[in-house]
Amino acid sequence: MAFEIQPRQSLIVYTYSLKQTRQLKRYGTVMYVSKKMRYVVLYVDQADVASLTDQLNHLRFVKRVVASQRPAINETFNGVAEEMAAATKDDDE
């Protein structure tokens, strides 16, 4: 039995009130709750992001749902400094 890592993605759920944040636990793992800005960071399976976004948007206490862009970002930084230096050198000329 091998352990497989499930691809996960975070959803930022902006709410009108934080009273209903416990209801969000049935959709995924609640990682952070901001009391000041009234949002919840919710981790869900990456395959379920589209369907859960629609479900969460239909809840009365949810303003909007924003999916994290982290899976789309390239996380390898080899040679980035040289590319940035070359780009600024070209802009100066």
matplotlib code that plots the C-alpha trace (Angstrom):
import matplotlib.pyplot as plt

x = [0.0, 1.8, 1.0, 0.0, -0.1, -3.4, -3.1, -4.8, -5.6, -6.8, -10.0, -10.4, -14.0, -15.1, -18.1, -20.6, -20.4, -18.1, -20.9, -21.2, -17.6, -18.2, -20.4, -17.4, -15.8, -18.0, -16.5, -12.8, -10.1, -10.3, -6.8, -7.2, -10.0, -9.4, -11.8, -10.8, -11.2, -13.9, -12.4, -11.7, -8.8, -10.2, -8.1, -9.9, -8.9, -7.8, -10.2, -13.2, -12.3, -14.8, -17.7, -17.0, -16.6, -20.1, -21.6, -20.0, -21.1, -24.7, -24.5, -26.2, -23.4, -20.7, -19.8, -17.3, -14.9, -11.4, -9.2, -5.5, -3.2, -0.3, -0.7, -0.3, 2.9, 6.3, 8.2, 11.6, 13.8, 17.0, 18.3, 15.6, 18.2, 20.1, 16.8, 15.8, 19.2, 19.1, 15.6, 16.6, 19.7, 17.6, 15.2, 18.0, 19.3]
y = [0.0, 3.1, 6.6, 8.9, 12.7, 14.2, 17.4, 20.1, 23.7, 26.5, 28.5, 31.9, 32.2, 35.8, 35.9, 38.4, 37.0, 34.6, 32.8, 30.2, 29.3, 25.9, 25.0, 25.3, 22.3, 19.9, 21.2, 21.0, 21.7, 25.1, 26.3, 30.0, 32.4, 36.2, 37.9, 41.4, 40.9, 38.1, 35.4, 31.7, 29.8, 26.4, 23.5, 21.1, 18.4, 20.0, 17.9, 19.3, 23.0, 23.9, 22.1, 23.3, 26.9, 26.8, 25.2, 27.7, 30.7, 29.5, 29.8, 32.8, 33.9, 33.8, 36.9, 35.4, 32.5, 32.9, 29.9, 30.1, 30.5, 28.6, 25.4, 27.6, 29.3, 27.9, 27.2, 26.6, 29.7, 28.5, 31.3, 33.8, 36.4, 36.3, 36.7, 39.7, 41.3, 40.8, 42.3, 45.4, 45.8, 45.7, 48.2, 50.6, 50.6]
z = [0.0, -1.2, 0.0, -2.8, -2.5, -3.6, -5.6, -3.6, -4.2, -2.0, -2.4, -0.8, 0.3, 1.1, 3.4, 4.7, 8.2, 9.9, 11.8, 9.1, 8.8, 10.5, 7.5, 5.2, 6.9, 4.9, 1.6, 2.5, 5.1, 6.7, 7.1, 8.0, 9.0, 8.8, 11.2, 10.1, 6.3, 6.6, 4.4, 4.8, 3.2, 2.3, 0.9, -1.5, -4.0, -7.3, -9.4, -7.4, -7.7, -10.4, -8.9, -5.4, -6.6, -8.1, -4.9, -2.6, -4.8, -4.3, -0.5, 1.0, 3.3, 0.5, -1.4, -3.8, -4.2, -5.7, -6.6, -5.9, -8.9, -7.3, -9.5, -12.6, -11.4, -12.3, -9.1, -10.6, -10.2, -12.0, -14.1, -13.2, -11.9, -15.2, -17.2, -15.0, -15.4, -19.2, -19.4, -17.4, -19.5, -22.7, -21.3, -20.4, -24.0]

ax = plt.figure().add_subplot(projection="3d")
ax.plot(x, y, z, "-o")
ax.set_aspect("equal")
plt.show()
